[in-house]
Amino acid sequence: MKKRFIWVLTVILLLNASLMSACGSGVQASSKAEDVSLKIWAPANQIETGTLEKMCGLFQTAHPEWNITFAREIVGEDNAKTEILKDVSAAADVFFFANDQLEELLGAGAIARLGGDTETMVKRDMPETVVETVKVADALYGIPFTHNTFFMYYDKSLLSDNDIKSLDTIMAKDTPANVYNFQFDPAGGWKGGAFYYGAGLTIFGEDQISYDKGCDWNNAVGVAVTAYLIDLLANPKCVHSDDASASELAADHRLGAWFDGAWNYNLYKDALGDNLGLAPLPTFTAGGKAYQLRGFYGSKAIGVNAHSKFMQQSVALAAFLGGEEMQVLRFTESAQIPTNMKAGNSDAVKADEIARVTMKQAEIAAVMQPTNSNFGSRYWDNAGALFTEIKSGTLNHDNIQEKLDVFASAFVIN
C-alpha cells in the first residue's frame, strides 16, 4: 500500500525538511518561542508506527512561535472515555475517541466545543453525515478523521465470491476438517448487534431517541435471531473470537470469513497476501426469513480536553491532525479511510479496496451508531452480557424469551 502512495509522502517531506528531529523533546525554536507541553492520547496504530511522531514534527515546523514538548501515550479510541473520566484534569490535551462517547464526555465537562476556523473546516471539508457524528445540539465537539464501521474479510482460497453473499452459504461450504468457516466476534455488542439491527429490531425506535419505545429485541423476531446465534455458535465450523485469533487462523488458511474494520487490514494482508478478500456484511436467515446484517456506523474523531492548559495550541493541533494532508498520511500508513472529501475523492483512495468496501458497507449494510447517553449507559454492558451468556450456554433454547425480556427491561425509562 505504501508504494502506491509515495506521492503523498513526497509532498509531506517537502513540507518538512527536518521531519525526524522536530518532535519528542521539542525543537529549539527562536528564543522568543513560547514553551508548550501537549499530551496526546492516540491508538497504537498511530504511535507504534511512528505516524503520530511524523505529524507532531510537521505541526512543530508549522508553528515556530511555539517550542513544543509532546507526550504521546497509547489510549485507544474505544477506551478514551473510560480513561478521561478517571481524572479529566490529568487526561490528555488532545485525544482520539469514538464518536458514540461524545455525550458522556460532554456531560462530564471533559471535551471542548470547537468553533471558528476549526468548525468551518469540518463543515466545509466533510460530508454532512460525518459532521453529524460529532455534533450535539448543533455544536461541534470533534474532528472526524476516519469512518468507524466494520465489514467482512475472507480467505479467497476457501470461499468464492458467491459463497460470501450469505452466512448460510459460508457455513454450508465444504472445507477441510481443521478449517473454521466463520469467526463470531460480538465485540461487546458492537458487532453482535448487527444481527438484531439487520432483522429490523430497534432500541429507542427507528430515530434512536424515542425513549418511550424502549427495546423490541424480545419480540418474535428477536427470539428467532437469538435462536440463530445459539445454533451458529454450536456449529463446529464456527469459532468464537475469545477462543482463537482471526489473524493466526487466517495465516494458516484455517478461517473462511470474519468481521473487522479497516484498522486491521495490514494485519490480515500480511497473513494472506493476495488471498485476502473484502466484502460488505452478508445476509443471514433466521426464523425462515433472510435479513441483511447491518453494522454500526460512526466516526473516529479528535477531541480537545476542556481543561487543557494550552487551549489555543491544543485546538490547533487537533485541527492539524484531522486536516486533509494528515488524513492522507494516516490512510497511507494505517489504511484508515479519510472523512475529508477531497482526500477521499482522490484517485488513490478511490482505487483502494478498503475504501470501496467501506463505502459500500455504509451504503447497504449499516445503521447509524446511537450517541445518546441513554443508549450508551445501558447498551454496552447489557449487550456484552447477552452475548457472553449465548456463548456460555446460560442463554439457551429453553430460556430465550426470559433472557430477552430481562435484556429489554434495561431500556425502560420511567
C-alpha positions in Angstrom: 0.0 0.0 0.0 2.8 2.4 0.8 4.3 2.2 -2.6 1.0 3.2 -4.2 1.0 6.4 -2.2 4.6 7.5 -2.4 3.4 10.8 -3.8 1.8 11.6 -0.5 5.0 11.1 1.4 6.9 13.2 -1.1 4.5 16.1 -0.6 4.8 15.8 3.1 8.6 15.6 3.1 8.7 18.7 1.0 6.8 20.5 3.8 9.2 19.3 6.4 12.8 19.0 5.7 13.7 18.3 9.3 10.9 15.9 10.0 12.6 13.4 12.3 14.3 16.0 14.6 11.2 18.1 15.3 9.2 16.0 17.8 9.6 14.3 21.1 11.7 16.5 23.3 10.7 19.7 21.4 12.7 21.7 18.9 14.9 24.6 19.6 12.8 27.5 18.1 13.7 31.1 18.5 14.5 32.4 22.0 11.1 34.2 22.0 9.1 31.0 21.3 6.6 30.1 23.9 7.2 26.9 25.8 4.2 24.5 25.4 3.6 21.0 26.6 1.0 18.9 24.9 -0.1 15.4 25.9 -1.8 13.3 23.1 -3.7 10.1 23.6 -3.9 8.0 20.4 -4.3 4.4 19.4 -1.3 2.1 19.0 -1.6 2.1 15.2 -0.8 5.9 15.3 2.1 5.7 17.8 3.9 2.4 17.3 4.1 3.0 13.6 5.7 6.4 14.1 2.8 8.1 12.2 1.9 10.5 15.1 5.6 11.4 15.6 5.8 12.5 12.0 2.6 14.6 12.4 3.9 16.2 15.5 7.1 17.1 13.6 5.1 18.7 10.8 3.0 20.6 13.3 6.0 22.0 15.2 7.6 23.1 11.9 4.4 24.9 11.0 4.5 26.8 14.4 7.9 28.1 15.2 6.2 30.6 17.6 5.8 27.6 20.0 8.5 25.4 21.5 6.5 22.2 21.9 7.2 19.2 24.1 5.0 16.3 23.0 4.0 13.4 25.2 2.4 10.7 23.1 0.6 7.9 25.0 -1.3 4.9 23.8 -5.0 5.1 24.6 -7.3 3.5 22.0 -10.4 5.4 20.7 -12.5 2.7 22.3 -11.1 3.4 25.8 -10.8 7.2 25.6 -13.9 8.0 27.6 -13.1 5.5 30.3 -9.6 6.8 30.8 -10.5 10.5 30.5 -13.3 10.3 33.1 -11.0 8.8 35.7 -9.4 12.2 36.0 -10.3 14.9 33.5 -7.7 17.3 34.7 -4.9 14.7 34.2 -6.1 13.5 30.9 -4.6 14.3 27.5 -4.9 17.7 25.9 -5.8 16.1 22.6 -7.3 12.7 22.3 -8.7 10.3 19.7 -12.2 8.9 20.5 -15.1 7.0 19.0 -18.0 9.4 18.4 -20.5 7.4 20.4 -18.7 8.5 23.6 -19.4 12.2 22.9 -22.4 12.8 25.1 -20.8 11.2 28.1 -17.6 13.2 27.6 -19.7 16.4 27.2 -21.8 15.6 30.3 -18.6 15.3 32.3 -17.3 18.6 31.0 -14.4 16.8 29.5 -14.5 17.9 25.9 -14.2 21.4 24.5 -16.6 22.9 21.9 -14.9 23.7 18.6 -15.7 26.9 16.8 -14.1 29.4 14.5 -11.8 28.2 11.7 -11.9 24.6 13.0 -15.6 24.4 12.9 -15.6 26.0 9.4 -13.0 23.4 8.2 -15.0 20.4 9.4 -18.3 21.6 8.0 -16.7 22.6 4.7 -14.5 19.6 4.1 -16.5 16.7 5.4 -19.9 15.2 4.4 -22.9 16.2 6.5 -23.5 12.7 7.7 -20.0 12.6 9.1 -20.2 16.0 10.7 -23.4 14.9 12.4 -21.5 12.2 14.3 -19.6 14.8 16.3 -22.4 17.4 16.9 -24.7 17.8 19.9 -27.4 20.5 19.7 -25.8 21.9 16.6 -22.5 22.5 18.4 -19.3 20.8 17.2 -17.1 18.8 19.6 -14.7 16.8 17.4 -12.8 16.5 14.2 -13.7 13.2 12.4 -10.7 11.6 10.8 -12.0 8.2 9.6 -15.1 6.2 9.3 -15.8 3.8 12.1 -17.5 0.7 10.9 -16.7 -2.9 10.1 -17.1 -5.2 7.1 -16.2 -8.8 6.2 -12.8 -10.2 5.5 -12.5 -13.6 3.9 -9.9 -16.1 2.5 -10.3 -16.4 -1.3 -8.6 -19.8 -1.2 -11.5 -21.1 0.9 -14.6 -19.1 -0.2 -15.8 -17.8 -3.6 -17.5 -14.5 -4.4 -20.8 -16.4 -4.4 -20.2 -18.1 -1.1 -19.7 -14.8 0.8 -23.1 -13.2 0.0 -24.7 -15.1 2.8 -23.7 -16.6 6.2 -25.8 -19.5 5.2 -23.6 -20.4 2.2 -20.5 -19.6 4.2 -21.4 -22.0 6.9 -22.5 -24.7 4.3 -19.2 -24.6 2.4 -17.4 -27.9 2.4 -14.0 -27.1 3.9 -11.2 -29.2 5.4 -11.8 -30.6 8.9 -9.4 -28.2 10.6 -10.9 -25.1 9.0 -13.5 -22.8 10.6 -15.8 -21.3 8.1 -16.6 -18.3 10.2 -15.5 -16.5 13.4 -18.2 -14.9 15.5 -16.9 -11.8 17.3 -19.6 -9.9 19.2 -17.1 -7.2 20.3 -19.2 -6.4 23.3 -22.3 -5.9 21.2 -20.6 -3.6 18.6 -20.5 -6.3 16.0 -23.0 -8.7 17.6 -25.8 -6.1 17.4 -25.6 -6.3 13.6 -27.8 -9.4 13.7 -30.6 -7.7 15.6 -30.4 -4.4 13.8 -30.3 -6.3 10.5 -33.6 -8.0 11.4 -35.2 -4.6 11.8 -35.2 -4.5 15.6 -34.5 -1.3 17.3 -33.6 0.3 20.6 -35.5 3.6 21.3 -37.2 3.3 17.9 -36.0 4.0 14.4 -34.9 7.5 15.3 -33.0 6.0 18.3 -34.2 8.7 20.7 -37.9 7.7 21.2 -37.1 6.6 24.7 -40.7 5.6 25.4 -40.4 2.8 22.8 -37.6 1.0 24.8 -36.1 -2.1 23.2 -38.0 -4.6 21.0 -35.4 -7.3 20.8 -37.6 -9.6 22.9 -40.3 -9.9 20.2 -40.8 -13.0 18.0 -38.1 -11.8 15.5 -35.6 -11.2 18.3 -36.3 -14.7 19.6 -35.6 -16.1 16.1 -32.4 -14.1 15.8 -31.2 -15.3 19.2 -32.0 -18.9 18.3 -30.0 -18.5 15.1 -27.0 -17.2 17.1 -27.2 -20.1 19.6 -27.2 -22.6 16.7 -24.4 -20.7 14.9 -22.1 -20.9 17.9 -23.0 -24.6 18.4 -21.8 -25.3 14.9 -18.3 -26.8 14.9 -17.5 -24.8 11.8 -17.9 -21.6 13.8 -15.3 -20.3 16.2 -15.7 -17.6 18.8 -13.2 -14.7 18.9 -12.4 -15.5 22.5 -11.2 -18.9 21.6 -8.9 -18.2 18.6 -7.2 -15.3 16.8 -8.5 -14.5 13.4 -5.1 -13.4 12.1 -3.4 -16.6 13.3 -6.1 -18.8 11.8 -6.0 -16.8 8.6 -2.2 -17.2 8.3 -2.7 -21.0 8.2 -5.7 -20.8 5.9 -7.9 -22.1 8.7 -10.6 -19.4 8.7 -13.1 -18.6 5.9 -14.7 -15.3 7.0 -14.7 -12.9 9.8 -15.8 -9.3 10.6 -13.4 -6.4 11.4 -12.5 -2.9 10.5 -10.0 -1.2 8.2 -7.6 -0.6 11.0 -6.5 -4.2 11.0 -6.2 -4.6 7.2 -2.4 -4.7 7.2 -2.5 -7.5 9.8 -4.6 -9.7 7.6 -2.9 -8.7 4.4 0.4 -9.8 5.9 -1.2 -13.1 6.8 -3.0 -13.8 3.5 -1.5 -11.7 0.8 -3.5 -11.9 -2.5 -5.8 -14.4 -0.9 -7.4 -11.7 1.3 -10.9 -10.7 0.2 -13.1 -7.8 1.5 -16.9 -7.5 1.2 -19.8 -5.8 2.9 -21.6 -7.8 5.6 -23.6 -10.8 4.3 -27.2 -11.8 4.8 -28.4 -14.5 7.2 -31.6 -16.4 7.7 -33.5 -16.5 11.0 -36.9 -17.9 11.5 -37.2 -18.8 7.8 -36.6 -15.2 6.7 -33.5 -13.7 5.1 -32.0 -10.5 6.6 -29.2 -8.2 5.7 -26.7 -7.7 8.5 -26.4 -4.0 9.5 -23.3 -2.9 11.4 -22.9 0.2 13.4 -21.6 3.2 11.5 -20.0 6.2 13.1 -16.7 8.1 13.1 -13.4 8.2 14.9 -12.6 11.8 15.9 -10.1 14.0 17.6 -11.2 16.0 20.6 -9.7 18.6 22.9 -9.8 18.5 26.7 -11.9 21.3 28.0 -9.4 21.7 30.9 -6.3 21.9 28.7 -3.7 24.5 30.0 -2.8 25.2 26.4 -6.2 25.5 24.7 -5.1 27.5 21.7 -2.3 25.1 20.8 -4.5 22.0 21.6 -7.2 23.2 19.2 -4.6 24.0 16.5 -3.0 20.6 16.9 -6.4 18.7 16.8 -7.3 20.6 13.6 -4.0 19.8 12.1 -4.2 16.1 12.9 -7.7 16.0 11.4 -6.9 18.0 8.3 -6.6 16.8 4.7 -2.9 16.1 4.5 -2.7 14.2 7.7 -5.8 12.2 6.8 -4.0 11.1 3.6 -0.8 10.2 5.6 -2.9 8.3 8.1 -4.6 6.4 5.3 -1.2 5.6 3.7 0.3 4.2 6.8 -2.6 2.6 8.6 -5.4 2.2 6.0 -7.9 4.4 7.7 -10.3 5.9 5.2 -10.4 9.7 5.1 -13.5 11.6 6.0 -12.2 14.7 4.3 -14.0 14.8 0.9 -11.0 16.0 -1.1 -8.8 13.3 0.3 -11.5 10.7 0.0 -12.1 11.6 -3.7 -8.5 11.3 -4.8 -7.8 8.7 -7.4 -5.5 6.9 -4.9 -8.2 6.5 -2.2 -11.0 5.6 -4.7 -8.8 2.9 -6.2 -8.2 1.3 -2.8 -10.2 -1.8 -2.0 -10.6 -0.8 1.7 -12.2 2.5 0.7 -14.5 0.8 -1.8 -15.8 -1.8 0.7 -16.2 0.8 3.5 -18.3 3.0 1.3 -20.4 0.0 0.1 -20.8 -1.1 3.7 -22.1 2.3 4.7 -24.5 2.3 1.7 -26.2 -1.1 2.1 -25.3 -2.7 5.4 -25.0 -0.1 8.1 -27.0 1.7 10.8 -26.0 4.9 12.4 -24.5 4.2 15.8 -26.5 5.8 18.6 -24.6 8.5 20.5 -27.2 9.4 23.2 -26.2 8.7 26.8 -29.4 6.7 27.5 -28.2 4.2 24.9 -24.6 4.2 25.9 -25.2 3.8 29.6 -27.5 0.8 29.0 -26.4 -1.0 25.8 -22.8 -1.9 26.1 -22.8 -3.7 29.5 -26.1 -5.5 28.8 -25.3 -6.4 25.2 -21.9 -7.7 26.3 -23.6 -9.9 29.0 -26.2 -11.1 26.5 -23.6 -12.4 24.0 -21.5 -13.8 26.8 -24.5 -15.8 28.0 -25.1 -17.1 24.5 -21.5 -18.3 24.3 -21.6 -20.0 27.7 -24.9 -21.7 27.2 -26.5 -19.8 30.1 -28.8 -18.4 27.4 -30.2 -21.4 25.5 -33.2 -22.5 23.5 -35.1 -23.2 26.7 -34.9 -19.6 28.1 -34.6 -17.3 25.2 -37.8 -15.3 25.9 -36.9 -15.0 29.6 -33.4 -13.7 28.9 -34.5 -11.3 26.2 -37.2 -9.9 28.5 -34.5 -9.2 31.1 -32.4 -7.5 28.4 -35.2 -5.4 27.2 -36.1 -4.3 30.7 -32.8 -2.4 30.9 -34.1 0.0 28.3 -37.3 1.0 30.2 -37.0 4.7 31.1 -39.6 5.9 33.6 
